[in-house]
Structures are given as structure tokens and as C-alpha cells.
């Protein structure tokens, strides 16, 4: 029975080792003090696409895809709202600092500034 429990624990641990990433960097491993999450609504959907800016280099003519939060399979994560994204980032060690929204065309773009709790003591 203990062997089965040990195997199950190892299996669950292996699954949880796969992390959500931005620019192929696991979110928990982003080693900066501040990040900005930018939320834009998806076309014909109530979901949001979240991009994370932590000062990373991006290609000059990029479409912004390297800043989108991706799951362990490399697919873009969808969030129900900015609060959903904020809770996600909180679980990954970030705290809310400030927020503002701007309107681009007829679309609201939400900007949230977050602080990395691991770097707060520095």
C-alpha cells in the first residue's frame, strides 16, 4: 500500500513540475521585482488573453506571442477576467500594486502592475 501511495505521489509531483510559461520561462522562475500583465479581450469571446511584460527581449517584428502566458503544452491560457489572471499570478508569487485601463479603438486594454514577492525583501 505504501508503494502505491509513493508512486501516486511521485506521479502527481511530476505532473505539477510542468509549469505555465512566458517566453519559455516558468512564471515562478521570473527573477525580476516587477511585472506588468496586460489583458485584452478575445474576439467573439468573454475570455481574455494575458500578456506578461517583465522586461524580456522580444523580436522587433514580433506579434507578441512570446509574452502570452502558455500552459505546459505551449498553448495560450485563457482567463475569465483580470481577477482570474490576478489570482493566477498571486498563486505564482506576485502581489498587486496598481491597475489602469485604456481604450484602444473600441476595446479596453487592462494593465496591472505586480510585484514579485520573492524579490520584495531585496
C-alpha positions as a Python dict, from the first residue, in 0.01 Angstrom:
ca = {
    (1, 'X'): (0, 0, 0),
    (2, 'X'): (284, 238, 81),
    (3, 'X'): (444, 171, -257),
    (4, 'X'): (122, 264, -435),
    (5, 'X'): (96, 583, -230),
    (6, 'X'): (460, 668, -306),
    (7, 'X'): (414, 605, -679),
    (8, 'X'): (96, 816, -684),
    (9, 'X'): (275, 1100, -502),
    (10, 'X'): (567, 1089, -746),
    (11, 'X'): (329, 1086, -1042),
    (12, 'X'): (137, 1388, -912),
    (13, 'X'): (466, 1569, -842),
    (14, 'X'): (586, 1501, -1196),
    (15, 'X'): (265, 1642, -1338),
    (16, 'X'): (292, 1957, -1127),
    (17, 'X'): (653, 2015, -1238),
    (18, 'X'): (522, 2126, -1574),
    (19, 'X'): (466, 2498, -1539),
    (20, 'X'): (295, 2780, -1717),
    (21, 'X'): (549, 2986, -1906),
    (22, 'X'): (612, 3320, -2069),
    (23, 'X'): (880, 3329, -2336),
    (24, 'X'): (964, 2969, -2231),
    (25, 'X'): (1040, 3085, -1873),
    (26, 'X'): (826, 2933, -1595),
    (27, 'X'): (629, 3211, -1428),
    (28, 'X'): (753, 3110, -1083),
    (29, 'X'): (1113, 3149, -1208),
    (30, 'X'): (1080, 3505, -1340),
    (31, 'X'): (1354, 3680, -1145),
    (32, 'X'): (1252, 4047, -1155),
    (33, 'X'): (1094, 4274, -899),
    (34, 'X'): (801, 4398, -1111),
    (35, 'X'): (590, 4261, -1393),
    (36, 'X'): (301, 4406, -1585),
    (37, 'X'): (13, 4192, -1702),
    (38, 'X'): (-183, 4322, -1997),
    (39, 'X'): (-527, 4180, -2065),
    (40, 'X'): (-711, 4211, -2394),
    (41, 'X'): (-1045, 4055, -2478),
    (42, 'X'): (-1057, 3780, -2734),
    (43, 'X'): (-1263, 3831, -3047),
    (44, 'X'): (-1617, 3694, -3008),
    (45, 'X'): (-1544, 3563, -2658),
    (46, 'X'): (-1580, 3662, -2295),
    (47, 'X'): (-1226, 3535, -2223),
    (48, 'X'): (-908, 3743, -2202),
    (49, 'X'): (-562, 3688, -2341),
    (50, 'X'): (-297, 3780, -2086),
    (51, 'X'): (49, 3900, -2180),
    (52, 'X'): (325, 3942, -1923),
    (53, 'X'): (592, 4207, -1960),
    (54, 'X'): (888, 4163, -1728),
    (55, 'X'): (1139, 4350, -1941),
    (56, 'X'): (1224, 4050, -2156),
    (57, 'X'): (1365, 4092, -2504),
    (58, 'X'): (1120, 4046, -2785),
    (59, 'X'): (1173, 4038, -3158),
    (60, 'X'): (1126, 4370, -3335),
    (61, 'X'): (852, 4248, -3567),
    (62, 'X'): (700, 4004, -3320),
    (63, 'X'): (329, 3953, -3289),
    (64, 'X'): (357, 3949, -2909),
    (65, 'X'): (311, 3573, -2887),
    (66, 'X'): (625, 3528, -2676),
    (67, 'X'): (469, 3738, -2398),
    (68, 'X'): (146, 3535, -2380),
    (69, 'X'): (102, 3301, -2083),
    (70, 'X'): (118, 2943, -2208),
    (71, 'X'): (35, 2611, -2047),
    (72, 'X'): (268, 2312, -2022),
    (73, 'X'): (175, 2213, -2380),
    (74, 'X'): (266, 2555, -2523),
    (75, 'X'): (-96, 2663, -2579),
    (76, 'X'): (-212, 3010, -2478),
    (77, 'X'): (-403, 3015, -2149),
    (78, 'X'): (-743, 3180, -2144),
    (79, 'X'): (-856, 3375, -1840),
    (80, 'X'): (-1216, 3456, -1747),
    (81, 'X'): (-1131, 3806, -1622),
    (82, 'X'): (-844, 4018, -1499),
    (83, 'X'): (-922, 3899, -1147),
    (84, 'X'): (-878, 3542, -1270),
    (85, 'X'): (-536, 3643, -1407),
    (86, 'X'): (-454, 3829, -1084),
    (87, 'X'): (-540, 3522, -875),
    (88, 'X'): (-326, 3310, -1108),
    (89, 'X'): (-30, 3544, -1065),
    (90, 'X'): (-85, 3558, -688),
    (91, 'X'): (-57, 3179, -674),
    (92, 'X'): (273, 3217, -859),
    (93, 'X'): (423, 3455, -602),
    (94, 'X'): (317, 3803, -719),
    (95, 'X'): (117, 4074, -542),
    (96, 'X'): (-99, 4350, -688),
    (97, 'X'): (43, 4706, -691),
    (98, 'X'): (-163, 4918, -931),
    (99, 'X'): (-404, 4895, -1226),
    (100, 'X'): (-536, 5109, -1507),
    (101, 'X'): (-725, 5056, -1830),
    (102, 'X'): (-701, 5231, -2165),
    (103, 'X'): (-932, 5209, -2462),
    (104, 'X'): (-781, 5123, -2798),
    (105, 'X'): (-1042, 5156, -3070),
    (106, 'X'): (-1347, 5010, -2904),
    (107, 'X'): (-1153, 4760, -2694),
    (108, 'X'): (-1045, 4804, -2331),
    (109, 'X'): (-687, 4703, -2254),
    (110, 'X'): (-620, 4637, -1886),
    (111, 'X'): (-277, 4690, -1729),
    (112, 'X'): (-192, 4551, -1385),
    (113, 'X'): (141, 4615, -1216),
    (114, 'X'): (254, 4334, -987),
    (115, 'X'): (546, 4286, -753),
    (116, 'X'): (737, 3961, -717),
    (117, 'X'): (716, 3860, -351),
    (118, 'X'): (1041, 3662, -376),
    (119, 'X'): (1227, 3984, -461),
    (120, 'X'): (1039, 4211, -219),
    (121, 'X'): (1300, 4187, 57),
    (122, 'X'): (1585, 4300, -169),
}
